[in-house]
């Protein structure tokens, strides 16, 4: 990581003229082990922060200008804006994410007294489903907190990030991504009740296994996917169920109660969407219980069932993610595999016995390229901490 830090500091000096009075910061990406599309349905999720993420280098200015540069989008050059140019829904490139967080801080009464020069570099694949956008949001919040002395906790950074994405970027995301990134803890996943924000850290003991992420390299973005459509379908199903059963969210139901009242949902498609939300929440509860009991095999079976539900009931997988996961299921030594993230492209996450990791990468990679026509990218990842100041 020290080489990475040196690289971004050098690039900052090259882009902005000098490297005086700068600080470097880091915020991780995240992967969700199980509990997909439950966070906006009042259910539970089980994500963890990664050791890959986004580095930012920042320096205060003496005027109200904002200058942005991303090493991931060098072709855009330096993007200039100002503290007087916040337009919710108006920014059309990557700067919408840091701009949104700055705007969200203002909405909470924390106005920046001056502008910033900000350079970012992420080693999370863009559009991969590992929350590069939420990583940028939490990173920006951490930078503003440190640069201007704003008193906000890491949990508040998560809420500010979600608020900015909902109201500035106009994407109806839940809280999971920002929470997992802001509250990350090394070698632990976060068992989060998204309805109450009650959470606990659960140690991840893989006993000779590794977490392997396979990136489909099919780019996707939340705003232009069917994410908002799925959320709307669930909200409509919930309103239909509330006419016959006293619940606040789909996460309030178990499988038996859902099946008892499912007929109240008039449309077959909405019924499938709600079934996934209910059953996935229950799978997440069972998966965490299995992990605490040291039953990694049961955890893997629940991961597999999660993918089937996301494929058949929620319909967010697509040929790329299905190809990755179905190839993974055939490899000896794979404990469990599923898509992770919003879907429609992005990544799969697999738990693989250590001695099988290389054969997994080779076998799944070959099967995927043969079926899809281009290569996947594989990452053997570690679980890391939340945002921090580097220097």
Secondary structure as the mmCIF struct_conf table of DSSP 4:
data_model
#
loop_
_struct_conf.conf_type_id
_struct_conf.id
_struct_conf.beg_label_comp_id
_struct_conf.beg_label_asym_id
_struct_conf.beg_label_seq_id
_struct_conf.end_label_comp_id
_struct_conf.end_label_asym_id
_struct_conf.end_label_seq_id
HELX_RH_AL_P HELX_RH_AL_P1 UNK A 2 UNK A 16
BEND BEND1 UNK A 17 UNK A 17
TURN_TY1_P TURN_TY1_P1 UNK A 20 UNK A 21
STRN STRN1 UNK A 23 UNK A 32
BEND BEND2 UNK A 33 UNK A 34
BEND BEND3 UNK A 37 UNK A 37
TURN_TY1_P TURN_TY1_P2 UNK A 39 UNK A 42
STRN STRN2 UNK A 44 UNK A 60
BEND BEND4 UNK A 62 UNK A 64
STRN STRN3 UNK A 65 UNK A 70
TURN_TY1_P TURN_TY1_P3 UNK A 71 UNK A 72
BEND BEND5 UNK A 73 UNK A 73
HELX_RH_3T_P HELX_RH_3T_P1 UNK A 74 UNK A 76
HELX_LH_PP_P HELX_LH_PP_P1 UNK A 78 UNK A 78
STRN STRN4 UNK A 79 UNK A 82
TURN_TY1_P TURN_TY1_P4 UNK A 83 UNK A 84
TURN_TY1_P TURN_TY1_P5 UNK A 88 UNK A 90
BEND BEND6 UNK A 93 UNK A 93
TURN_TY1_P TURN_TY1_P6 UNK A 94 UNK A 94
HELX_RH_AL_P HELX_RH_AL_P2 UNK A 95 UNK A 107
TURN_TY1_P TURN_TY1_P7 UNK A 108 UNK A 109
BEND BEND7 UNK A 113 UNK A 114
STRN STRN5 UNK A 116 UNK A 122
BEND BEND8 UNK A 124 UNK A 124
HELX_LH_PP_P HELX_LH_PP_P2 UNK A 125 UNK A 125
TURN_TY1_P TURN_TY1_P8 UNK A 126 UNK A 127
BEND BEND9 UNK A 128 UNK A 130
HELX_RH_AL_P HELX_RH_AL_P3 UNK A 132 UNK A 148
HELX_RH_AL_P HELX_RH_AL_P4 UNK A 154 UNK A 167
TURN_TY1_P TURN_TY1_P9 UNK A 168 UNK A 168
BEND BEND10 UNK A 169 UNK A 169
BEND BEND11 UNK A 175 UNK A 175
HELX_RH_AL_P HELX_RH_AL_P5 UNK A 176 UNK A 182
TURN_TY1_P TURN_TY1_P10 UNK A 183 UNK A 183
STRN STRN6 UNK A 185 UNK A 185
TURN_TY1_P TURN_TY1_P11 UNK A 186 UNK A 187
STRN STRN7 UNK A 188 UNK A 193
TURN_TY1_P TURN_TY1_P12 UNK A 194 UNK A 197
STRN STRN8 UNK A 198 UNK A 203
BEND BEND12 UNK A 207 UNK A 208
STRN STRN9 UNK A 209 UNK A 215
TURN_TY1_P TURN_TY1_P13 UNK A 222 UNK A 224
BEND BEND13 UNK A 225 UNK A 226
HELX_RH_AL_P HELX_RH_AL_P6 UNK A 227 UNK A 241
TURN_TY1_P TURN_TY1_P14 UNK A 242 UNK A 244
BEND BEND14 UNK A 245 UNK A 245
BEND BEND15 UNK A 248 UNK A 249
HELX_RH_3T_P HELX_RH_3T_P2 UNK A 250 UNK A 252
HELX_RH_AL_P HELX_RH_AL_P7 UNK A 255 UNK A 261
HELX_RH_3T_P HELX_RH_3T_P3 UNK A 262 UNK A 264
BEND BEND16 UNK A 267 UNK A 267
HELX_RH_AL_P HELX_RH_AL_P8 UNK A 268 UNK A 292
TURN_TY1_P TURN_TY1_P15 UNK A 293 UNK A 294
HELX_RH_AL_P HELX_RH_AL_P9 UNK A 296 UNK A 312
TURN_TY1_P TURN_TY1_P16 UNK A 313 UNK A 313
BEND BEND17 UNK A 314 UNK A 314
HELX_RH_AL_P HELX_RH_AL_P10 UNK A 318 UNK A 329
TURN_TY1_P TURN_TY1_P17 UNK A 330 UNK A 330
BEND BEND18 UNK A 331 UNK A 331
TURN_TY1_P TURN_TY1_P18 UNK A 332 UNK A 333
STRN STRN10 UNK A 334 UNK A 340
BEND BEND19 UNK A 341 UNK A 342
BEND BEND20 UNK A 344 UNK A 346
STRN STRN11 UNK A 347 UNK A 353
HELX_RH_3T_P HELX_RH_3T_P4 UNK A 354 UNK A 356
HELX_RH_AL_P HELX_RH_AL_P11 UNK A 357 UNK A 372
BEND BEND21 UNK A 373 UNK A 374
STRN STRN12 UNK A 377 UNK A 381
STRN STRN13 UNK A 383 UNK A 383
STRN STRN14 UNK A 388 UNK A 389
#
